[in-house]
Amino acid sequence: MGKANKIKSDLEDITELVEIIQVLKDVADTKFHELATRKDRFARFGESFVEYFRMISLSAVRHPLVSNDNPKTAILGVTSEAGFMGDLNAKTIRHIVAEKERTPDGFLIIVGRKGAERLKNLEPNMKTFVNIDEVGLYETAIQIKDYLIDEIMSDRMGRVKVVYPWSKTFNLQKPRTVKILPCDELLTKQAEFVDAIESVIQESDPIDIIGFLADMWLVCRLYEIMHDTSISEAAAQSQQLEASVQRMKKDKKGIAGAFAKAKKGDIDKSMREVFTSRMMTRR
């Protein structure tokens, strides 16, 4: 059964591949739902942050992180280093390039090795942050925060936009653009929620307070963006793997049919050979 044995080997191989890819898809599904359920902690942080503003009025304070006239804008592009992310990364990179073209004073800062490799010819000397898995999401957010604050406080730039992959639903991922600096929305929220408390002791200078608050808010916002990127990764991986599983199941069905046909052909051939051999023996 030479031909049937060869096809059987192919059938066993594709069966094992389907099982492996199905396991990877299940892992991606679990990761998506686990990360999505942890999103509420960012909302809780925001509520606690706003509560602080009820105690003290800081709306008259000017700080480079919350009020800045420097038009030079950093476009912080966040791309994924995970596998099975080619399509979503390509969309995000196109969105980053389009955002740069719309921003006359814009320059790139790229997060993720794949994005850095794709955009290095567009802006060879751009700042990059790579090896996200090794460094960690929160640690990467801290590194980005420190760099952005240093650049703004040195007056080398005044604004920051972030382009990153965002999962609107499990089945819909798309690039999203948000402004994170200057974070003037902090003072807007403070003006809305401040209470008329007459006796508040300020042990620190108000500009130091608003600088500390902006620092804390920025790292939380960047970490949330990195978290959203991970959610998009899991959803995109799940969809890519599901498509692969369906294609391979279709191929498996075809190979199984070919195996049954080859097996029948080999049996028929063996029977003909036995019949012919017996006829020749009788002669």
C-alpha positions in Angstrom: 0.0 0.0 0.0 2.7 2.5 -1.0 0.5 5.4 -2.2 -2.0 5.0 0.6 0.8 4.9 3.2 2.3 8.2 1.9 -1.1 9.9 2.0 -1.8 8.4 5.5 1.5 10.1 6.7 0.3 13.4 5.3 -3.1 12.9 7.0 -1.5 12.3 10.3 0.7 15.3 10.0 -2.2 17.7 9.2 -4.2 16.2 12.0 -1.5 17.0 14.5 -1.1 20.5 13.0 -4.9 21.2 13.4 -4.7 20.1 17.0 -1.7 22.3 17.7 -3.2 25.4 16.1 -6.5 24.8 17.9 -4.7 24.8 21.2 -3.0 28.1 20.2 -6.3 29.6 19.3 -7.8 28.5 22.7 -4.9 30.1 24.4 -5.5 33.4 22.5 -9.2 33.3 23.3 -8.4 32.8 27.0 -5.9 35.6 27.0 -8.4 38.0 25.3 -11.1 37.4 27.9 -8.7 37.6 30.8 -7.2 40.9 29.6 -10.6 42.3 28.8 -12.0 41.6 32.3 -9.0 43.4 33.8 -9.8 46.7 32.0 -12.1 47.9 34.8 -9.1 48.6 37.0 -8.2 51.6 34.8 -11.7 52.9 35.2 -11.3 52.6 39.0 -8.0 54.4 38.9 -9.7 57.3 36.9 -12.4 57.6 39.5 -10.0 57.7 42.4 -7.8 60.2 40.5 -10.8 62.6 39.9 -11.7 62.3 43.6 -8.4 63.9 44.5 -9.3 67.0 42.5 -12.3 67.6 44.8 -9.8 68.7 47.5 -7.8 71.4 45.8 -7.9 73.8 42.9 -5.0 73.7 40.5 -6.6 75.1 37.4 -4.5 78.3 37.6 -1.2 76.4 37.5 0.7 76.3 34.3 3.0 73.3 33.7 4.6 72.1 30.5 2.9 68.7 30.8 -0.6 70.2 31.0 -0.2 73.5 29.1 2.3 73.7 26.3 2.7 76.0 23.2 5.5 74.1 21.5 4.0 72.9 18.2 6.6 70.0 17.7 4.6 66.8 18.0 5.7 63.3 18.7 3.7 60.6 17.0 4.1 57.6 19.3 3.3 54.5 17.2 2.6 51.3 19.1 3.0 48.0 17.1 2.9 44.4 18.2 5.9 42.1 18.5 3.6 39.0 18.7 3.1 36.4 15.9 0.1 36.3 13.6 -0.2 40.1 13.7 1.0 41.0 10.2 -2.3 42.4 8.9 -3.1 44.5 12.0 0.5 45.7 12.2 0.3 46.8 8.6 -2.9 48.7 9.2 -1.4 50.4 12.2 1.8 51.3 10.3 -0.2 52.9 7.5 -2.2 54.9 10.1 1.1 56.1 11.7 2.5 57.2 8.3 -0.8 59.0 7.5 -0.8 60.7 10.9 2.8 61.9 10.3 1.8 63.3 6.9 -1.0 65.2 8.6 1.3 66.7 11.2 3.7 69.2 9.8 5.9 69.4 12.9 5.6 65.6 13.6 8.3 63.1 14.2 8.1 59.4 15.1 8.7 57.4 18.2 8.0 53.7 17.7 7.2 50.9 20.2 7.6 47.4 18.9 10.4 45.8 16.9 8.3 45.0 13.8 7.1 48.6 13.5 10.6 49.9 14.0 11.9 47.6 11.2 9.2 48.7 8.8 9.6 52.4 9.5 13.4 52.8 9.9 13.7 54.0 6.3 11.1 56.7 6.8 12.9 58.1 9.8 16.2 56.5 10.4 17.1 58.2 13.7 13.8 57.8 15.4 13.5 56.7 19.1 12.4 53.1 19.5 11.3 50.9 22.4 11.6 47.2 21.6 11.7 43.8 23.4 8.4 44.5 25.0 7.8 40.9 26.2 11.2 40.7 27.9 11.0 44.2 29.5 7.3 43.9 30.4 4.3 46.1 29.6 4.4 48.3 32.7 8.2 48.7 32.6 7.9 49.7 28.9 5.3 52.2 29.8 7.6 53.7 32.5 10.5 53.9 30.0 8.3 55.7 27.5 6.9 58.0 30.2 10.4 59.0 31.4 11.5 59.7 27.8 8.5 61.8 26.9 8.6 63.9 30.1 12.4 64.5 29.6 11.8 65.7 26.0 8.9 68.0 27.0 10.6 69.5 30.1 13.7 70.1 27.8 11.4 71.9 25.4 12.3 69.6 22.5 8.7 68.9 21.9 5.3 70.0 23.2 2.7 67.5 22.1 2.3 63.7 21.9 -0.2 61.7 19.8 -0.4 57.9 20.2 -1.4 55.5 17.3 -2.0 52.0 18.5 -4.1 48.9 17.6 -7.4 49.0 19.4 -10.0 46.2 19.8 -13.5 47.7 19.5 -15.0 44.2 19.7 -13.6 40.7 19.6 -14.1 40.6 15.8 -13.1 44.2 15.1 -9.6 45.6 15.6 -8.4 48.9 14.1 -5.8 51.6 14.6 -6.8 54.3 17.0 -5.2 57.8 17.5 -5.4 59.6 20.9 -3.7 62.7 22.3 -2.0 62.2 25.6 0.1 65.3 26.0 -0.3 68.0 27.0 -2.8 66.4 29.4 -4.9 69.6 29.8 -7.9 67.4 30.4 -6.7 66.9 33.9 -7.3 70.5 34.8 -10.6 70.4 32.9 -11.8 67.6 35.1 -10.5 69.3 38.1 -12.4 72.5 37.3 -15.6 70.4 37.0 -15.3 68.4 40.2 -13.5 70.7 42.6 -15.4 71.4 45.9 -15.4 74.7 47.7 -13.1 73.6 50.6 -11.7 76.7 52.3 -9.0 75.1 54.5 -6.6 73.0 52.5 -3.0 72.9 53.6 -0.6 72.7 50.6 2.7 71.4 51.8 4.2 71.3 48.3 4.3 73.9 45.6 1.2 73.6 43.3 3.4 73.3 40.2 5.2 70.3 41.8 1.8 68.8 42.7 0.5 69.1 39.1 3.8 67.7 37.8 3.5 64.7 40.0 -0.1 64.2 39.1 0.6 64.5 35.3 3.5 62.0 35.7 1.2 59.5 37.4 -1.6 60.0 34.9 0.7 59.6 31.9 2.2 56.3 33.0 -1.3 55.0 33.8 -2.5 56.1 30.3 0.5 54.6 28.6 0.1 51.3 30.5 -3.6 51.3 29.5 -2.6 51.7 25.8 -0.1 48.9 26.1 -2.8 46.8 27.7 -5.3 47.6 24.9 -2.6 46.6 22.4 -2.3 43.2 24.1 -6.1 42.7 23.9 -5.9 43.5 20.2 -3.1 41.0 19.8 -5.1 38.2 21.4 -8.2 38.9 19.3 -6.2 39.2 16.1 -4.3 36.0 16.8 -7.5 34.2 17.6 -9.0 35.2 14.3 -5.9 34.4 12.3 -5.6 31.0 13.9 -9.3 30.3 13.5 -8.9 31.0 9.7 -5.9 28.7 9.6 -7.8 25.9 11.4 -10.7 26.1 9.0 -8.4 26.0 6.0 -6.5 23.0 7.4 -9.7 21.2 8.3 -10.8 21.6 4.7 -7.4 20.3 3.5 -7.6 17.5 6.0 -11.0 16.5 4.6 -9.6 16.4 1.1 -6.6 14.4 2.2 -8.9 12.0 4.0 -10.9 11.5 0.8 -7.7 10.9 -1.2 -6.5 8.4 1.5 -9.7 6.4 1.3 -9.5 6.4 -2.5 -5.8 5.5 -2.5 -6.4 2.7 0.0 -9.2 1.3 -2.1 -6.9 1.5 -5.2 -4.1 -0.3 -3.4 -6.4 -3.1 -2.3 -7.7 -3.5 -5.9 -4.2 -3.5 -7.2 -3.2 -6.2 -4.6 -6.2 -8.3 -5.5 -5.3 -8.1 -9.2 -1.7 -9.1 -8.5 -2.8 -12.1 -6.4 -5.4 -13.1 -9.1 -2.8 -12.8 -11.9 -0.2 -14.7 -9.8 -2.6 -17.6 -9.2 -3.6 -17.8 -12.9 0.0 -18.0 -14.0 0.7 -20.7 -11.3 -2.1 -22.8 -12.7 -0.8 -22.5 -16.2 
